[in-house]
Amino acid sequence: MKQLKDLLRPNILSLKPYSSARDEFHGEASVFLDANENPYNAPYTRYPDPMQRELKRRLSELKDLAAEYIFIGNGSDEAIDLAIRAFCRPGIDNIVTLTPSYGMYEVAAQINQVACIQVPLSDNFRLSADAVLNATGEQTKIVYLCSPNNPTGNLLDREEIYRVLKYFGGIVVVDEAYIDFASSPSLTEGLVSFPRLMVLQTLSKAWGAAGIRLGMAFASPEIIAVLNKIKYPYNVSRPAQEYALKVLSREEEMRRQLSEILRERSLTEEALQRLPFVRHIYPSEANFILVRVNHANATYRYLVEQKVIVRNRHSVSLCEDCLRITIGTPQENHTLIKALEEMKP
Ligand SMILES: *Cc1c(COP(=O)(O)O)cnc(C)c1O
């Protein structure tokens, strides 16, 4: 098994990070004249905590993980990008992802001039560890998996994920943006046994705070230290940190919304089932449903005319004639179903 220092880009390994005023002194003091802030305009006159300590303390309780295992970013998209920048040499290394899956892994790779090898999911969008392992090579630094997967909604088989972790020598990122909606627990419980595992979560989905841009990566303290070293010093704004703490203090409210969304998911599935032009509803462990219809493009255009916007996934591989429908409020779901029931064939 490769050591982390053998996987990292040499320039990142040797990088001496920027040290901000708030890195050099954090703690209690009465006069702060160290960061060139305008002293007026409270409460946002001051730079935020670059290491988001208070937020990490709360997440640490919530996730039952020590703070050194937690990275906080400007959305989980930041962690997706930072991992590539930390490990993949432009023009040389590559990443392996699945298809269909979340599009940001490939885009982040392309921005960094890193090749992205896409492995098709097998029947019913299942993960084959062998297919992934066969696609990896000497230059593969990261495998990105998404579970529950977007846009298909299913969980990837845990044993297959463990097989990738066991036999692939690089970093395995498991994106759990939708894990709170799923019937099985997070992979964070495997972090101690798998030092090359990175688990991504976000406040954008179940926690209902997509607007503040706050994502999390959970990984070994060595990996977290690397992400912290290369992130922008003040990557998470003060309002975002404050609002995140507020959201995370209302766990019961989140659980209530979650059960409402899951109930609505079942009701929406049942209603879709009755529509003659619905060919298949893929089982979902997330807050959206992938549905195969007779004519996705026409159905999508019709819904837009009705001012109901879903995601047309027709052009995505293995998703021909599929629409991805987010579960909304009961009223919104009702509007969608009513519009579909009134659609002329
Ligand atoms: C929505 C989503 C995210 C969330 O990204 P943020 O940058 O945290 O908003 C991450 N991964 C997947 C697969 C998603 O669908």
The ligand as an SDF file (V2000), in Angstrom:
LIG
                    3D

 15 15  0  0  0  0  0  0  0  0999 V2000
  -25.9680   18.1340   -4.5490 C   0  0  0  0  0  0  0  0  0  0  0  0
  -24.7510   17.3020   -4.5540 C   0  0  0  0  0  0  0  0  0  0  0  0
  -23.6100   17.7060   -3.8830 C   0  0  0  0  0  0  0  0  0  0  0  0
  -23.6300   18.9670   -3.0900 C   0  0  0  0  0  0  0  0  0  0  0  0
  -22.6540   19.8210   -3.4070 O   0  0  0  0  0  0  0  0  0  0  0  0
  -22.4980   21.1450   -2.5240 P   0  0  0  0  0  0  0  0  0  0  0  0
  -21.3510   21.7850   -3.2230 O   0  0  0  0  0  0  0  0  0  0  0  0
  -22.1840   20.7030   -1.1310 O   0  0  0  0  0  0  0  0  0  0  0  0
  -23.7800   21.8990   -2.6100 O   0  0  0  0  0  0  0  0  0  0  0  0
  -22.4990   16.8920   -3.8750 C   0  0  0  0  0  0  0  0  0  0  0  0
  -22.5260   15.7040   -4.4950 N   0  0  0  0  0  0  0  0  0  0  0  0
  -23.6230   15.2760   -5.1330 C   0  0  0  0  0  0  0  0  0  0  0  0
  -23.6340   13.9490   -5.7500 C   0  0  0  0  0  0  0  0  0  0  0  0
  -24.7580   16.0690   -5.1950 C   0  0  0  0  0  0  0  0  0  0  0  0
  -25.8280   15.6370   -5.8560 O   0  0  0  0  0  0  0  0  0  0  0  0
  1  2  1  0
  2  3  1  0
  2 14  2  0
  3  4  1  0
  3 10  2  0
  4  5  1  0
  5  6  1  0
  6  7  2  0
  6  8  1  0
  6  9  1  0
 10 11  1  0
 11 12  2  0
 12 13  1  0
 12 14  1  0
 14 15  1  0
M  END
$$$$
